[in-house]
């Protein structure tokens, strides 16, 4: 921060849209190449690659349409094995069955088509190396675009130095688990939801000055519809974005056009999914998760969700520890926004703690929180700006600690085991993995 402030030309350049675009492009190029190299190191075992397990369930719509013509019998036993049970086949009815929605596949489509064009006739099952690389690049693309949108949102939210804005971006990118689902697991839905929430939030904040008209209105509506399509529970994020708009203009009738456009786009975006449900389950609307649900709603696993070393928020997205302080500071400045953000995070954390599998299988931290990190970025900016004005000496010390935490978490995301092999409260293994992140594998009789 001090380096930037000492050089006005650098501050001016990094504040311009061209500067942001160039930095984003370099970030995208570097991490795309890094991602491709990373995924060529033997991760393609069953259920341990970026198009296996849940990722296969989201992705199957694309090869299903373009390669298999939605015929279940066209899928080989080997493809089913490699997919890690991300989807299934009804041989009797010749159907491809997946419980996941097609929203992520819609955003993956441009990169799938590039992979399709580059692969040629050799990779007929759409699960070969070329398609993997295409999805890997796509994950970094949406992550980079999402970070750029968060940066632009913060710049419009309040007047702050470029140093503070970049600190917020670094915290979101590497101090949470967002990077993991862009780089290590780009086939999961979270990086796409992250981008969409960042887009909707940016347009909502932008509307304070420019309103929602023309192309911006339709992009906003489509983004919201896709957020809900990918993960219906993320209507929480969509309602929060709408609330921010209404806080600045309580004239609900003045937004009749917005409501109408949103309704139309929601129907259009939902149509492909409804057609699939009709094809697969013979119903237009289906709860495809079967017996899976929020069975812990009366006794939520809050302690595990927040702090367990296996999959908890704080051990794997440590900058969330600043959220309570940020919300208190925000409450003193603007109560309505603070109460809104508190409600948003309370609801999403409660939903995670209530889900039948609170750890969401093999994951890095609470992955449903990835798409809520754009809201976290705003909270961080508020508390950092307050600290710079009232407690600058504390901020200077905290910045060093935060950058170290982000670096350690970044290394941990690159090294951590795909599935946590210890017990949920086994801190000894967590500490071992953390040490191995920097010092290499250590001998043990219990793990590995």
RONU-762809 format. One record per atom (N, C-alpha, C, CB): residue in one letter; x, y, z. Coordinates in steps of 0.2 Angstrom, whole numbers, plus 2048, in hexadecimal, padded with zeros to 3 digits. Atoms other than C-alpha are relative to their C-alpha. Glycine has a CB too. Layout:
<bafis>
aXYZ ...
</bafis>
This chain:
<bafis>
x8047FA800 x800800800 x804806800 x7FB800806 x7FC7FA800 x80E80C804 x8048017FA x8057FF806 x7FD7FF806 x8178087F4 x7FC8037FB x8027F97FE x8047FD805 x80880D7EA x7FF807801 x7F97FC800 x8017F97FF x80581D7F3 x8058047FF x7FE800808 x7FA7FC801 x8178227F1 x8008027F9 x8067FD802 x7FF7FF807 x8158227DE x7F98017FD x8037FA7FD x8077FE802 x80582C7D8 x7FF7FD7F9 x800807800 x801802807 x8088267C6 x7FE7F8800 x8068007FC x8028077FF x8078147CC x7F97FF802 x8057FC804 x8068007FD x7F88177D6 x7FA8027FB x7FF805806 x8057FE805 x7EF8207C7 x7FF7FA7FB x8038067FD x800805805 x7F48127BB x7FC7FA803 x8077FD7FE x8048067FD x7ED8047C7 x7F9802802 x8047FE806 x8077FE7FF x7DD80E7CA x7FC8007F9 x800807803 x8047FF807 x7D980F7B7 x7FD7F97FE x8058027FB x803806803 x7CE8027AE x8057FC7FC x7FA8017FC x7FB804804 x7DD7FE7A2 x8057FD805 x8038057FC x7FC8037FB x7E87FB7B1 x7FE7FA803 x802805805 x8038067FD x7DC7EF7B9 x7FF7FB7FB x7F9802803 x801805805 x7D97E67A9 x8077FD7FE x7FE8047F9 x7F9803801 x7EC7E47A6 x8027FB805 x8058057FE x7FE8057FA x7EF7DD7B7 x7FC7FA800 x7FF804807 x804806801 x7E07D27B5 x8027FB7FB x7F98027FF x7FE805805 x7E67CB7A5 x8077FD802 x8028047F9 x7FA8037FE x7F87C87AC x7FE7FA805 x805805802 x8028057FB x7F07BF7BB x7FD7FA7FD x7FB803805 x803805804 x7E57B57AF x8057FB7FC x7FB8027FB x7FC803804 x7F37B07A4 x8057FB804 x8048057FC x7FC8037FC x7FF7AB7B2 x7FD7FA803 x803804805 x8038067FC x7F37A07BC x7FC7FB7FB x7FB803805 x803805805 x7EB7987AC x8067FB7FF x7FE8047FA x7FB805801 x7FC7917A8 x8027FC806 x8068047FD x7FE8037F9 x80078D7BA x7FB7FA801 x800805806 x8058057FF x7EF7847BB x8017FA7FC x7F98037FF x7FF806804 x7F27797AC x8067FC802 x8028037F8 x7FA8037FE x8047757B2 x7FE7FC806 x805804801 x8018037FA x7FD7717C3 x7FC7F97FF x7FC805805 x805806801 x7EF7657BD x8037FB7FB x7FA8027FC x7FD805803 x7FC75B7B3 x8057FC804 x8048037FA x7FB8037FC x8047547C2 x7FC7FA804 x802805806 x8028067FD x7FA7447C5 x7FA800804 x8057FC804 x8068007FC x7EA74A7CC x7FA7FD7FD x7FE807801 x806803804 x7DF7417BF x7FF7F9802 x8028007F9 x8038067FE x7DB7327CA x7F9801801 x8047FE807 x807800800 x7C972D7CD x7FE805806 x7FD7F9802 x8027FB7FB x7C073C7D6 x805805802 x7FD7FC806 x7FB7FB7FD x7D07467D8 x8028057FA x8067FC803 x7FE7FC805 x7D07507C8 x7FB8067FF x8017FD7F9 x8057FB800 x7C77607C3 x7FA7FF7FC x8048067FD x806801803 x7BA7587B9 x7FD7F9803 x8007FF7F8 x8038067FC x7B574A7C6 x7FC802805 x8067FC802 x8047FF7FB x7A97487D3 x7FA8067FF x804803807 x8057FB801 x79D7587D5 x8018037F9 x800805806 x7FF7FD806 x7A67607C7 x7FE7FC7F9 x8088017FF x802804806 x7A27527BB x7F88017FF x8017F8801 x8087FF800 x78F7547C0 x7FE8077FD x7FE800807 x8017FA804 x7907667BA x8028007F9 x804806804 x7FD800807 x79A7637AB x7FD7FC7FB x8087FE800 x803805804 x7917547A4 x7FB8037FB x7FD7FB804 x8057FD804 x78476079C x8048017F9 x7FD806802 x7FD7FE806 x79176578F x8027FA7FB x807804801 x7FF806804 x798754789 x7F97FC7FF x8057FB803 x807804801 x78674D78B x7FD8037FA x7FC802806 x8047FD806 x77F75977E x8058007FA x7FF808801 x7FC7FF806 x78E75B772 x8047F97FE x806805801 x7FC806802 x796749773 x7FB7FA801 x8067FF805 x8048067FF x78973D77A x7F88017FE x8007FE808 x8077FF802 x779745774 x7FB7FE806 x7FE7FD7FA x8048017FA x772743786 x7FE7F8800 x7FA804800 x8018077FF x772730784 x8047FC805 x8017FC7F9 x7FC8037FB x777727793 x8047FA7FE x7FC7FD806 x7FD806802 x77C71778A x8078017FC x7FC7FB7FC x7FA7FE804 x789721780 x806801804 x7FE8067FC x7FA7FE7FB x794724790 x8037F9802 x7FD804806 x7FC8067FE x7A1716793 x8007FF807 x8078007FC x7FF8017F9 x7A470E7A3 x806804803 x8017F8802 x7FA7FD7FE x7B57167A4 x7FF807801 x8058007FA x8027F97FF x7AE7277A2 x7FC801807 x7FB8037FB x8048007F9 x7A27237B1 x805800806 x7FB7FB800 x7FB8017FB x7B171D7BB x804806801 x8047FA7FE x7FC7FB7FF x7BB72C7B8 x7FC806803 x8038027F9 x8047FB7FD x7AD7387BC x7FF800807 x7F98007FC x8018007F9 x7AD7337CE x7F9800802 x804805803 x8078007FE x79A7307CF x7FD807800 x8007FD806 x8037FA801 x7977427CA x7F98007FD x8058057FD x807801803 x78873C7C0 x7FF7F97FF x8008047F9 x801807801 x78072C7BC x7FC7FF7F9 x7FC7FD805 x803802806 x7787237AD x7FA7FB801 x8057FD7FB x806805800 x76771B7AC x8007FC7F9 x7F9804801 x800804806 x76A70D79F x7FA7FF7FD x8057FA802 x806803803 x75970779E x7FC8067FC x7FB7FE806 x8037FA804 x752719799 x8058047FC x7FD804805 x7FB7FD804 x76271E791 x801807801 x7FE7FF7F8 x7FF7F97FE x76472E79B x806801804 x7FA801804 x7FB7FD7FC x7727387A2 x7FD803806 x8058047FC x8047FD7FA x76D73C7B4 x806804805 x7FD7FB805 x7FC7FC7FB x77574A7BF x7FC805804 x8058057FC x8047FC7FB x76F7537CE x801807800 x8017FD807 x7FE7F9800 x7787637CA x7FD8047FA x8088007FF x8037FC805 x7717717C0 x8058027FA x7FD806803 x7FC7FF806 x7787777AF x803807800 x7FC8007FA x7FD7F9800 x77D7897B4 x8088007FF x7FE803807 x7F8800801 x7907857B6 x8027FE7F9 x8037FB805 x7FF802807 x78F77C7A5 x7FF8067FB x7FC7FA7FF x8027FA805 x78878C79D x806804800 x7FA804802 x7FA7FB800 x7977967A3 x8077FC7FE x801802807 x7FB803802 x7A378879F x8007FF7F8 x8007F9803 x801801807 x79C78778D x8058037FB x7F98027FE x7FB7FD805 x7A8793784 x8077FD800 x801807802 x7FA8047FF x7B778A78B x8007F97FE x803801807 x801807803 x7B0779787 x8008007F8 x7F97FD802 x800800807 x7AD77E775 x8078027FD x7FC8067FE x7F9800802 x7BF784774 x8047FA801 x804806804 x7FD8067FF x7C577477B x7FE7FB7FB x7FE7FD807 x803804805 x7B976B76F x8048017F9 x7F98017FF x7FD7FE807 x7C1774760 x8087FE800 x8008087FF x7F9801800 x7D3771766 x8017F8801 x803803806 x7FF8077FF x7D075E76B x8007FC7FA x7FB7FE805 x801804806 x7CB75875A x7FD7FA801 x8077FF7FD x803806800 x7C6746757 x8037FB806 x8007FD7FA x7FD8057FC x7D173E764 x7FD800807 x808803801 x8038007F9 x7C8743774 x7F9800800 x803806804 x807800801 x7B773D771 x7FB800806 x7FF7F97FC x8048007FA x7B173C783 x7FF807803 x8027FB804 x8007FA7FD x7B474E787 x803800807 x7F9803800 x7FD8017FA x7BE749796 x808800800 x7FD7FB804 x7F9801802 x7CF74978E x804807803 x8027FF7F9 x7FC7FB7FD x7DE755793 x7FE8077FD x8077FF7FE x8027F9803 x7D8763787 x7FA803803 x7FF7FF7F8 x8067FD7FD x7C776578F x802801807 x7FB7FA800 x7FE7FF7F9 x7CF7647A0 x804807800 x8057FB803 x7FC7F9801 x7DB77379B x7FB8057FF x8057FF7FB x8057FB801 x7CC77C794 x7FC803806 x7FB7FE7FA x8047FF7FA x7C277B7A4 x805804805 x7FD7FA803 x7FB7FD7FC x7D27807AE x8018077FE x8077FC800 x7FF7F9802 x7D578F7A4 x7F9804801 x8018017F8 x8067FD7FF x7C27937A5 x7FF802808 x7FA7FC7FE x8007FF7F9 x7C37927B8 x804806802 x8027FA805 x7FC7FA7FF x7D179F7B9 x7FD8067FD x8077FF7FE x8037FA803 x7C87AA7AD x7FB803804 x7FE7FE7F9 x8057FD7FC x7B97AC7B7 x802802807 x7FA7FA801 x7FD7FE7FA x7C37AD7C7 x8038077FF x8057FB803 x7FD7FA801 x7CD7BB7C0 x7FB8067FE x8058007FA x8057FB801 x7BE7C47B9 x7FC802806 x7FB7FD7FA x8047FF7FA x7B57C27C9 x804805805 x7FF7FA804 x7FC7FC7FB x7C47CA7D3 x8008077FD x8077FD800 x8007FA803 x7C47D87C6 x7FA804802 x8018007F9 x8067FC7FF x7B27DC7C9 x7FF801807 x7FA7FB7FE x8007FE7F9 x7B47DB7DC x804806801 x8037FA804 x7FC7FA800 x7C27E87DA x7FC8067FE x8077FF7FC x8047FB802 x7B77F37D0 x7FA802804 x7FD7FF7F9 x8057FF7FC x7A97F17DC x803804806 x7FD7F9803 x7FD7FD7FA x7B47F67EB x8028077FE x8067FC802 x7FE7F9802 x7BA8057E1 x7FA805800 x8048007F9 x8067FC800 x7A880B7DF x7FD800807 x7FB7FD7FB x8038007FA x7A38067F1 x802806804 x8027FA804 x7FD7FA7FC x7AE8137F9 x8078027FE x8007FE808 x7F97FD802 x7BD81E7F7 x8057FD804 x800808800 x7FB8037FD x7CC8147FB x8068007FC x7FE7F9803 x7FA800804 x7DE8137F6 x8017F97FD x806800805 x7FF806804 x7E48067E9 x8037FA805 x8048017FA x7FD8057FB x7EE7FD7F7 x7FB7FD804 x805804804 x8058037FC x7DF7FA801 x7FB7FB7FC x7FB805804 x804804805 x7D57F47F2 x8047F97FE x7FE8037FA x7FC806802 x7E37E87ED x8017FB806 x8078027FE x8008047FA x7E47E27FF x7FA7FB801 x801804807 x806804800 x7D27DD7FF x8007FA7FB x7FA8057FF x800805806 x7D47D47EE x8057FA802 x8038037FA x7FC8067FE x7E37CA7F5 x7FD7FC805 x807803803 x8038047FB x7D97C5804 x7FB7FB7FE x7FD805806 x805804803 x7CB7BF7FA x8037FA7FB x7FB8047FC x7FD805805 x7D67B67ED x8037FB803 x8048047FB x7FB8057FD x7E27AD7F8 x7FF7FF808 x8078027FF x8028017F9 x7DB7B080A x7FA7FC802 x800806803 x8068047FF x7CB7A6807 x8027FA7FC x7FA8047FD x7FF806804 x7C87967FE x7FE8017F8 x7FC7FA803 x8027FE807 x7C379F7ED x8057FD7FB x7FF807800 x7FB802805 x7D379B7E5 x8007F97FF x807802802 x800807801 x7D27897E8 x7FB7FD7FB x7FE7FC807 x805803805 x7C27877DE x8008047FA x7F9802803 x7FE7FE807 x7C97917D0 x8067FD7FD x801808800 x7F9803802 x7DA7897CF x8007F8801 x805803804 x7FF8087FF x7D97777D7 x7F97FD7FE x8017FF807 x807804802 x7C67737D4 x7FC8057FC x7FC7FE806 x8047FB805 x7C077F7C5 x7FA7FD7FE x8058027FB x806803803 x7B37727C0 x7FA800805 x8017F97FF x8057FF7FB x7A97757D0 x7FC8077FE x802800808 x8047FA802 x79C7837CF x802806803 x7F87FE802 x7FF7FA7FB x7A378F7DC x8038067FC x8047FE806 x7FC7FA803 x7AF7997D1 x7FB8047FB x8067FD7FC x8057FD804 x7A079C7C5 x7FB804804 x7FD7FB7FB x8047FC7FB x7957A27D3 x803806802 x7FD7FB805 x7FC7FB7FE x7A37AC7D9 x8008067FB x8077FE802 x8007FB805 x7A47B57C9 x7F98047FF x8027FD7F9 x8077FE801 x7917B77C7 x7FE805806 x7FB7FB7FF x8027FC7FA x78F7BE7D9 x8048077FF x8027FD806 x7FC7FA800 x79E7CA7D6 x7FD8057FA x8077FF7FE x8037FC806 x7957D07C5 x7FA803803 x7FF7FB7FA x8067FD7FE x7847D37CD x801805805 x7FC7FA803 x7FE7FB7FB x78C7DC7DC x8038067FD x8057FD805 x7FD7FA803 x7967E77D1 x7FB8047FC x8057FE7FA x8057FC804 x7877EC7C6 x7FB803805 x7FC7FB7FC x8047FD7FB x77D7EF7D6 x803806803 x7FE7FB805 x7FC7FA7FD x78A7FB7DD x8008057FB x8077FE803 x8007FB805 x78C8037CC x7FA8037FF x8027FC7FA x8067FD801 x77A8067CB x7FE806804 x7FA7FB801 x8007FA7FC x77C8137D8 x8018077FC x804800806 x7FE7FA805 x78381F7CB x7FD8007F9 x8088007FF x802801807 x77D8187BB x7F97FD7FF x8057FC7FC x807804800 x76D80E7BF x8017FA7FC x7FB8047FC x800806803 x7697FE7B7 x7FC8007FA x7FD7FA804 x8037FE806 x7658017A5 x8037FC7FA x7FF8077FE x7FD803806 x7687F9794 x8037F9801 x8058047FD x7FC806800 x7757EB793 x8017FE807 x8068007FC x7FF8017F9 x7797ED7A5 x7FA7FD804 x802806804 x8068037FD x7677E97AA x7FF7F87FF x7FA8047FE x801807802 x7667D97A0 x8067FB803 x8007FF7F9 x7FA8047FD x7787D37A6 x7FF7FF807 x8078047FF x8018017F9 x7737D67B8 x7FB7FB801 x7FD807803 x8058057FF x7637CC7B6 x8027F97FE x7FA8027FB x7FD806802 x76C7BE7AD x8047FD805 x8038007F9 x7FC8027FA x7797BD7BA x7FD7FD806 x805806802 x8048027FA x76D7BC7C8 x7FC7F97FE x7FB805802 x804806802 x7637AE7BF x8057FA800 x7FD8017F9 x7FB805800 x7737A47BC x8027FE807 x8068027FC x7FE8017F9 x7787A67CE x7FB7FB804 x800806804 x8058047FD x76879E7D4 x7FF7F97FC x7F98037FF x800806804 x7687917C6 x8067FB802 x8018017F8 x7FA8047FE x77A78B7CB x7FF7FD807 x806804800 x8018027F9 x77578A7DE x7FA804802 x807801804 x8067FD7FE x76378E7E2 x801804807 x7FA7FC800 x8007FD7FA x7687927F4 x804807800 x8047FC805 x7FC7F9800 x7737A17EE x7FB8057FE x8057FF7FB x8057FB800 x7637AA7EC x801805805 x7F87FE800 x7FE7FC7FB x7697B17FC x8058067FD x8047FC806 x7FB7FA803 x7777BB7F2 x7FC8047FC x8067FC7FC x8037FC805 x76B7C07E5 x7FB805804 x7FB7FC7FB x8047FC7FC x75F7C77F2 x804806803 x7FC7FC805 x7FC7FB7FD x76D7D07FB x8028067FB x8077FD802 x7FE7FB805 x7727D97EA x7FA8047FF x8027FC7FA x8067FC801 x7607DE7E8 x7FF805806 x7FA7FC7FF x8007FC7FA x7607E57F9 x804806800 x8017FC807 x7FB7FA801 x76F7F07F6 x7FD8057FB x8077FD7FE x8037FC805 x7667F77E7 x7FA804804 x7FD7FD7FA x8067FD7FD x7567FB7F1 x802804806 x7FB7FA803 x7FE7FC7FA x760802800 x8028087FD x8077FE803 x7FF7FA803 x7658107F4 x7FA8047FC x8068007FA x8067FD803 x7548127EC x7FA7FC802 x8018017F8 x8058047FD x74580C7F6 x7FA8007FB x7FE802807 x8067FF804 x7398107E7 x8007F97FC x8018067FB x800806803 x7357FE7E3 x7FC8007F9 x7FC7FB805 x8037FF806 x7298037D6 x8048027FA x7FA804801 x7FB7FE805 x73780B7CD x8047FB7FD x804806803 x7FC805802 x73F7FB7CA x7FB7FA7FD x8047FD806 x804805804 x7307F27C1 x8037FD7FA x7F98047FE x7FD803806 x73A7F07B2 x8057FB802 x8038067FC x7FB8057FD x7487E87BC x7FD7F9802 x804803806 x8038077FE x73C7DB7C3 x7FD7FC7FA x7FA802805 x803803806 x7347D87B2 x8067FC7FC x7FD8047FC x7FB803803 x7457D57AA x8037FA804 x8068057FF x7FD8067FC x74B7CA7B8 x7FC7FA800 x800802808 x805806801 x73B7BF7B7 x8017FD7F9 x7F9803801 x800803807 x73D7BD7A4 x8077FC7FF x8008067FB x7FA803801 x7507B97A5 x8007FA805 x806805802 x8008067FB x74D7AD7B4 x7FD7FA7FC x7FC801806 x803805804 x7417A37A9 x8047FE7FA x7F98037FD x7FC802806 x74C7A379A x8067FC802 x8038067FC x7FB8037FE x75B79E7A4 x7FE7F9803 x804804806 x8038067FD x7517907AD x7FE7FB7FB x7FB801805 x803804805 x74A78979D x8057FA7FE x7FF8047FA x7FC806802 x75977E798 x8007FB806 x8088027FF x8008057FA x7597767AA x7FA7FD800 x802804806 x807803800 x7467737A9 x8007FB7FB x7FB805800 x801804805 x74876B799 x8047F9801 x8038037F9 x7FC8067FE x75675F7A0 x7FC7FC805 x807803803 x8048047FB x74B75B7AF x7FB7FC7FD x7FE805805 x805803803 x73D7577A4 x8037F97FC x7FC8047FB x7FC805804 x74974C799 x8027FA805 x8068027FC x7FD8057FC x7517437A8 x7FB7FD806 x806803804 x8048027FA x7437427B6 x7F98017FE x801805806 x8077FF803 x7337467AB x7FC805804 x7FD7F9800 x8047FB7FC x72F7557B6 x8048077FE x8017FF808 x7FD7FA802 x7327677B2 x804803806 x7FA8057FE x7FC7FD7FA x73876C7C4 x8017FA804 x7FC805803 x7FE8067FC x74175F7CE x805803806 x8047FB7FC x7FB8007FB x74B75F7DF x8047FA7FF x7FD800807 x7FC806802 x7597547D8 x8047FD805 x8048027FA x7FC8027FB x7627527E8 x7FD7FA805 x802806805 x8038057FD x7567457EE x800800808 x8057F97FF x8018007F9 x758741801 x805805803 x8027F9803 x7FC7FB7FD x76674E803 x7FD806802 x8068017FB x8037FA7FE x76175D80D x803803806 x7F87FF801 x7FE7FC7FA x76276981C x7FE7FC806 x7FE8077FF x8038047FA x76075B829 x803803807 x8027F97FF x7FE7FE7FA x76A764836 x7FE807802 x808801800 x8027F97FF x760774836 x7FE802807 x7F98017FC x8017FF7F9 x75B772848 x8067FF805 x7FB7FA803 x7F98007FC x76D76E84E x8058017FB x8007F9804 x7FB7FF805 x778776841 x8077FF803 x8008077FE x7F98017FE x78B771841 x8048067FF x8027FA7FB x7FD7F9800 x790783844 x808800802 x7FD805804 x7F98007FE x7A077F84D x8057FD7FB x8017FC807 x7FC803805 x7A6773840 x8018047F9 x7FC7F97FE x7FF7FC806 x7A277E831 x804806801 x7F98037FF x7FC7FA7FF x7AB78D839 x8077FE802 x7FD804806 x7F98017FD x7BA785841 x8037FA800 x800802807 x7FD806800 x7BD77383E x8068007FB x7FB7FA7FE x7FA801804 x7CF76F837 x7FF7FC7F9 x8057FE803 x801804806 x7C776382A x7FE8057FA x7FB7FB801 x8037FC805 x7BC76F820 x7FD807802 x7FA7FC7FD x8037FA7FD x7B877E82B x8028067FC x802801807 x7FF7FA803 x7B7790825 x807803802 x7FB805801 x7FA7FC7FD x7C5798830 x8077FD7FE x7FF801807 x7F9803802 x7D378B82D x8018017F9 x8007F9802 x7FF800807 x7D078C81A x7FF8067FD x7FC7FA7FD x8027F9803 x7CA79E817 x801805806 x7F98007FD x7FE7FC7F9 x7D37A7826 x7FE807800 x8077FF801 x8027F87FF x7CF7B9821 x7F9801802 x8018037F9 x8077FF7FE x7BD7B5825 x800802808 x7FC7F97FF x7FF7FE7F9 x7C37B8837 x7FF807801 x8067FE803 x8017F8800 x7C27CB833 x7F88027FF x8048037FB x8077FE802 x7AF7CA82E x7FC803806 x7FD7F97FE x8047FD7FA x7A87CD840 x802807801 x8007FC806 x7FD7F97FE x7B37DC843 x7FE8057FA x808800800 x8027FB806 x7AF7E3831 x7F8801801 x8017FC7FA x8077FE800 x79C7E1834 x7FF805806 x7FC7F9801 x8017FB7FA x79D7EA845 x8028077FD x8057FF806 x7FE7F9803 x7A77F983C x7FA8027FB x8077FF7FD x8057FE805 x79A7F882E x7FA802803 x7FF7FA7FB x8067FE7FC x78C7F983A x800807802 x7FF7FB806 x8007F97FE x792809841 x8008057FB x807801804 x8007FB805 x793811830 x7FA7FF7FC x8067FE7FB x806800804 x78480A827 x7FC7F9802 x8018007F8 x8038057FD x7787FF831 x7FD7FB7FB x7FB802805 x804805805 x76D7F8823 x8057FC7FC x7FC8057FB x7FB804804 x77C7F2819 x8037FB805 x8058047FC x7FD8057FC x7847EA828 x7FB7FA802 x802804807 x8058057FE x7747E182D x7FF7FB7FA x7F9803802 x801804806 x7727DB81B x8057FB800 x7FF8047FA x7FB804801 x7837D481A x8017FB806 x807804800 x8008057FB x7827CC82B x7FB7FB7FF x7FE804807 x805804802 x7727C4826 x8027FB7FA x7F98037FE x7FD805805 x77A7BD816 x8047FB802 x8038057FA x7FB8057FE x7887B581E x7FD7FB806 x806804803 x8038057FB x77E7AE82D x7FC7FB7FC x7FB804804 x804805804 x7727A6820 x8047FB7FD x7FB8047FB x7FC805804 x77F79E815 x8047FC805 x8058047FC x7FD8047FC x789798824 x7FB7FB804 x804804806 x8058047FD x77979182C x7FE7FA7FB x7FA804803 x802805805 x77578881C x8057FB7FF x7FE8047F9 x7FA805801 x78678081B x8007FB806 x807804800 x8008047FA x78477A82D x7FA7FC801 x801805806 x806804800 x77377382A x8007FB7FB x7FA8057FF x800804806 x77776A81A x8027F9803 x8058027FB x7FF8067FD x77775781D x8087FE800 x7FC7FB7FB x7F8801800 x78A756818 x803807801 x8027FD7F9 x7FE7F97FF x790766820 x8078027FD x800802808 x7F97FF802 x7A276481A x8008007F8 x8047FA802 x801800808 x79B762807 x8057FB7FD x8018077FE x7FB804803 x7A6753804 x807802801 x7FE7FE7F9 x7F97FE800 x7B8755800 x8018077FD x8047FB7FC x8007F9802 x7BA7677FF x806804804 x7F9804801 x7FC7FB7FD x7C5776804 x7FC805804 x8068037FC x8047FB7FC x7BC77F812 x7F98007FE x8038077FE x8077FF802 x7AA784810 x7FF8037F9 x7FC804805 x8007FD807 x7A97857FD x7FA8047FE x8007FA7FC x8067FB802 x79778D7FD x801807802 x7FA7FD803 x7FF7F97FF x79F79C804 x8048047FB x804801807 x7FC7FD805 x7AA79F7F5 x7FC8067FC x8027FB7FB x8037FB804 x79D7A97EC x7FD805804 x7FA7FC7FC x8017FA7FC x79A7B47FB x806804802 x7FC7FD806 x7FA7FC7FF x7AC7BA7FB x7FF8077FD x8067FD7FE x8017F9802 x7A77CA7F1 x7FD804805 x7FC8007F9 x8037FC7FA x79C7CF800 x806801805 x7FA7FC803 x7FB8007FB x7AB7CB80B x8058067FE x8047F9801 x7FB7FA802 x7B67D7801 x7FE806802 x8017FF7F8 x8037FA7FE x7AA7E5804 x801801808 x7F98017FE x7FF7FF7F8 x7AB7E2817 x807801801 x7FE7F9803 x7F97FF7FF x7BE7E1816 x8028077FF x8047FB7FC x7FE7FA802 x7BF7F180D x7FE805806 x7FD8027F9 x8037FB7FB x7B47FA81A x805800807 x7F97FD802 x7FC8007FA x7BF7F4829 x8078027FF x8007F8803 x7FA7FE802 x7CF7F7820 x800808800 x8037FD7FA x8007F8800 x7CA80981C x7FF803807 x7FA8027FB x8017FD7FA x7C480C82D x8077FF804 x7FB7FC804 x7FA8017FC x7D4805835 x8068057FD x8037F97FF x7FB7FB803 x7DF810829 x7FE807802 x7FF8007F8 x8017FA7FE x7D681F82F x800801808 x7F88027FE x8018007F8 x7D481B842 x8067FC803 x7FA7FE802 x7FB8047FD x7E180E845 x8067FE7FB x7FD7FA803 x7FB802805 x7EF80F838 x8067FC802 x8038067FD x7FB8047FD x7FC807843 x7FE7F9800 x803803806 x803807800 x7F17F8845 x8007FD7F9 x7FA7FF804 x801802806 x7ED7F7833 x8077FE7FD x7FD8057FB x7F9802803 x8007F782E x8027F9802 x805805802 x7FE8077FE x8037E8839 x7FC7FA7FE x800800808 x804805802 x7F47DF834 x8017FE7F8 x7F8802800 x7FF801807 x7F87E1821 x8067FA7FF x8028067FD x7FB805800 x8087D7824 x7FE7F9801 x806802804 x8038077FE x7FF7C982D x7FC7FD7FB x7FD801807 x805803805 x7F17C8820 x8047FE7FA x7FC8067FE x7FC802805 x7FE7C7812 x8037F9801 x8058057FD x7FD8067FE x8077B981B x7FA7FA800 x803800807 x806805800 x7F67B081E x7FE7FE7F9 x7FA803804 x802801807 x7F17B280C x8057FB7FC x7FF8067FC x7FB804804 x8027AA806 x8007F9803 x807803802 x8008067FD x80179C813 x7FA7FC7FD x800800807 x806803803 x7EF79880D x8007FE7F9 x7FA805801 x7FE802807 x7F47997FB x8047FA7FF x8038067FD x7FC806800 x80178C7FE x7FC7FA802 x806801804 x8048067FD x7F5781808 x7FB7FE7FB x7FD803807 x805802805 x7E87817FA x8037FC7FB x7FD8077FD x7FD804805 x7F577B7EE x8027F9802 x8068047FE x7FD8067FD x7FB76D7FA x7FB7FB803 x806802804 x8048047FC x7ED767804 x7FD7FA7FD x7FA804803 x803807803 x7E6755802 x7F98027FD x8007FB806 x8067FF803 x7D77547F7 x7FA7FE805 x7FF7FB7FA x8058017FA x7CD74C806 x804800806 x7FC7F97FF x7FD8007F9 x7D174F818 x8007F9803 x7FD806804 x8008077FD x7D773E81F x7FF800807 x8067FD7FD x8018007F9 x7D6743831 x7F9801802 x804805803 x8077FF7FD x7C774583D x7FF8077FF x8007FE807 x8017F9801 x7BE75583B x803805805 x7F8801801 x7FC7FC7FB x7C675C84B x8077FE801 x7FC800807 x7F98027FF x7D7755848 x8058057FE x8017F97FB x7FC7FA802 x7E2764849 x8077FD7FF x800805806 x7F9803801 x7F2759849 x8017FF7F9 x8017FA804 x7FE801807 x7F0754837 x7FF8077FC x7FA7FC7FD x8007FA803 x7EB766832 x807804801 x7FA805803 x7FA7FD7FF x7FB76C83A x8067FD7FC x802800807 x7FB804804 x80575E831 x7FF8037F9 x7FF7F9801 x8007FE807 x7FE763820 x8028077FF x7F88007FE x7FE7F9800 x801776824 x808800800 x7FE804806 x7F9801800 x813771828 x8037FE7F9 x8037FC806 x7FE803806 x815766819 x7FF8057FA x7FC7FA7FE x8017FB805 x80F77580E x8078037FE x7FB805802 x7FA7FC800 x82077D811 x8067FB800 x801805805 x7FA8047FF x82C76F816 x8007F97FD x8017FF807 x800806803 x82676080C x7FD7FA804 x8077FE7FE x8038067FC x81F74F811 x8047FE806 x7FF7FA7FB x7FD8027FA x822749822 x7FD7F9801 x7FE804806 x8028077FF x822736827 x7FA800805 x8067FC802 x8058017FB x812730830 x7FD7F97FF x7FA8067FF x803806801 x80A720833 x7F8800800 x8027FB807 x8077FF7FF x7F8727835 x7FD8027F9 x7FE805805 x8037FD806 x7F6730824 x8057FE7FA x7FF807801 x7FC801806 x7FC72F812 x8027F87FF x807804800 
</bafis>
